[in-house]
Amino acid sequence: MGRYLGPTLFAVAMFFAIRLIAAQTASPKVKTDQGRQWKEYAYPSDGFAIMLPDAPRPHEDSQVAGGTVYSIRLAWDTVASLHVASFPGGCADVFDRHVSAMNLQARTGKWTDARTDSNRLSYRLDAASLREFNFVGHPAAEYEEEVMGPGTHFGGYQRFQCVDKRFYIFQARWFFGPPRPTDVTRAISSFRLVEK
């Protein structure tokens, strides 16, 4: 009986080794961001605080002179940014122009083309997601959209709001298909105004 024990143990060990290798190669590894600790990041000079899984990367806004963009990867497949710009005469006109453009696109239901560098992107606003509201006594609006371009197809979310002379635009993008990721909702729901 002892002389069969060695080959039997070897066969059992090989069986489990093959099963382990098969299990690892059969199911692809999914990138997850579980375990990241969300905390509040405050930027009094720009008048806001927001909860995020990591500190955002502030940089100069290339679209608005003197504006700042706070960029972050919320999850492996989701990016977000918060644009902050000050307008000495107030931001009500800027807000109204954004709302008008948003409503026009919602009414037509057509794709809107935009060029960024060498890429041509097309946007289609989801009219059902369009919402105007007051955020702590200040006008705000939000919507979701579908974005397509060469080799890309993703979902998007935008919220913009006017707070006296400061204009905020929160944007998020994720791979198209699933509904808005919970990380996007969590981040924007935590946004609050702070005093200098």
C-alpha positions in Angstrom: 0.0 0.0 0.0 2.9 2.4 0.7 4.3 2.1 -2.8 1.0 3.5 -4.2 0.8 6.4 -1.9 3.5 8.5 -3.6 1.9 8.3 -7.1 -1.6 8.9 -5.6 -0.5 12.1 -3.8 1.3 13.2 -6.9 -1.9 12.7 -9.0 -4.1 14.5 -6.4 -1.6 17.4 -6.3 -1.5 17.6 -10.1 -5.3 17.5 -10.3 -5.7 20.5 -7.9 -2.8 22.4 -9.7 -4.6 21.9 -13.1 -7.9 23.0 -11.6 -6.3 26.1 -10.0 -4.6 27.1 -13.3 -7.9 26.5 -15.2 -9.9 28.6 -12.8 -7.4 31.5 -13.1 -7.3 31.5 -16.9 -11.0 30.7 -17.4 -12.3 33.8 -15.6 -10.6 37.1 -16.5 -9.5 39.3 -13.7 -11.8 42.3 -13.2 -10.3 45.5 -12.2 -11.9 46.8 -9.0 -11.6 49.8 -6.9 -13.0 48.3 -3.8 -11.3 49.3 -0.6 -10.5 52.8 -1.6 -11.5 55.2 1.2 -13.6 58.1 0.2 -13.1 61.4 2.0 -14.0 65.0 1.7 -11.6 67.3 -0.2 -12.3 71.1 0.4 -11.2 73.9 -1.9 -12.3 77.1 -0.1 -10.6 79.3 -2.7 -13.0 77.9 -5.3 -15.9 77.7 -2.9 -16.6 74.0 -2.7 -16.0 70.6 -1.0 -16.6 67.2 -2.5 -16.2 63.5 -1.4 -13.9 61.5 -3.6 -11.9 58.2 -3.4 -8.6 60.1 -4.0 -7.5 63.8 -4.2 -8.4 65.3 -7.5 -5.7 66.8 -9.7 -6.3 70.5 -10.1 -5.0 72.1 -13.3 -5.7 75.2 -15.5 -8.8 75.0 -17.6 -7.9 75.2 -21.3 -11.4 76.3 -22.2 -12.0 79.1 -19.8 -9.3 81.7 -19.0 -8.6 81.7 -15.3 -10.7 78.6 -14.7 -9.5 75.5 -12.8 -10.3 71.9 -13.5 -10.2 69.2 -10.8 -9.8 65.8 -12.5 -10.1 62.3 -11.0 -10.5 58.7 -11.9 -13.5 57.5 -9.8 -13.2 53.9 -10.9 -11.1 52.0 -13.4 -13.7 52.8 -16.1 -15.0 56.2 -14.9 -13.4 59.6 -15.0 -14.8 62.9 -13.7 -13.9 66.5 -13.6 -15.2 69.6 -11.9 -14.6 72.9 -13.8 -14.7 76.1 -11.8 -14.7 79.5 -13.4 -15.3 83.0 -12.1 -17.2 85.7 -13.9 -16.8 89.2 -12.5 -20.2 90.2 -13.8 -21.9 87.1 -12.5 -22.5 83.7 -14.2 -26.3 84.0 -14.8 -25.8 84.7 -18.5 -23.4 81.7 -18.9 -25.9 79.5 -17.0 -28.8 80.6 -19.3 -26.8 79.9 -22.4 -26.0 76.4 -21.2 -29.7 75.8 -20.3 -30.8 77.1 -23.7 -28.3 74.8 -25.6 -29.3 71.8 -23.4 -33.0 72.4 -24.1 -32.5 72.8 -27.8 -30.5 69.6 -28.0 -33.2 67.8 -26.0 -36.0 69.0 -28.3 -34.2 68.0 -31.5 -32.9 64.7 -30.2 -30.1 64.9 -32.8 -26.5 64.2 -32.4 -24.3 67.2 -31.9 -20.8 67.1 -33.4 -17.8 68.6 -31.7 -14.1 68.5 -32.5 -11.4 68.0 -29.8 -7.9 68.0 -31.2 -7.9 65.3 -34.0 -11.0 63.4 -32.7 -14.5 64.1 -33.8 -17.0 63.3 -31.0 -20.8 63.2 -31.3 -23.1 63.8 -28.4 -26.7 62.9 -27.9 -28.5 64.2 -24.8 -30.9 61.9 -23.0 -34.0 64.2 -22.9 -35.6 62.1 -20.1 -32.6 62.8 -17.8 -32.8 66.6 -18.3 -33.6 68.4 -15.0 -33.4 72.0 -13.9 -33.5 72.7 -10.1 -32.3 74.9 -7.3 -29.2 73.8 -5.4 -29.1 75.6 -2.0 -30.9 78.6 -3.5 -28.8 78.7 -6.7 -29.9 77.6 -10.3 -28.6 74.2 -11.4 -29.3 71.8 -14.3 -28.2 68.2 -15.1 -28.5 65.6 -17.9 -27.0 62.4 -19.1 -25.7 61.9 -22.6 -24.3 59.3 -25.0 -20.9 60.1 -26.6 -19.4 58.5 -29.7 -16.2 59.0 -31.6 -13.6 57.0 -33.5 -13.3 53.8 -31.4 -15.1 55.2 -28.4 -18.7 54.9 -27.1 -19.4 56.0 -23.6 -22.0 57.5 -21.3 -21.8 60.9 -19.8 -23.3 63.0 -17.1 -23.1 66.8 -16.7 -24.3 69.1 -14.0 -23.8 72.8 -14.1 -24.7 75.5 -11.7 -24.3 79.2 -11.1 -23.4 80.4 -7.6 -23.2 84.2 -7.7 -20.0 84.9 -9.8 -18.8 81.3 -9.8 -19.8 78.7 -12.5 -19.4 75.0 -11.8 -19.6 72.2 -14.3 -19.3 68.6 -13.1 -18.7 66.1 -15.8 -18.3 62.3 -15.8 -17.6 59.7 -18.5 -17.9 55.9 -18.4 -17.9 53.0 -20.8 -21.3 53.0 -22.5 -23.8 50.4 -21.6 -24.5 50.4 -17.9 -26.5 53.2 -16.2 -24.7 56.0 -14.4 -22.1 54.5 -12.1 -22.9 54.8 -8.4 -19.5 56.5 -7.9 -20.7 59.4 -10.1 -23.9 59.8 -8.1 -22.0 59.5 -4.8 -19.5 62.2 -5.8 -22.0 64.8 -7.1 -24.4 64.1 -4.2 -21.6 65.1 -1.8 -20.8 68.4 -3.5 -21.3 71.4 -1.2 -20.5 75.0 -1.1 -18.0 76.3 1.4 -16.9 79.8 2.4 -13.3 81.1 2.1 
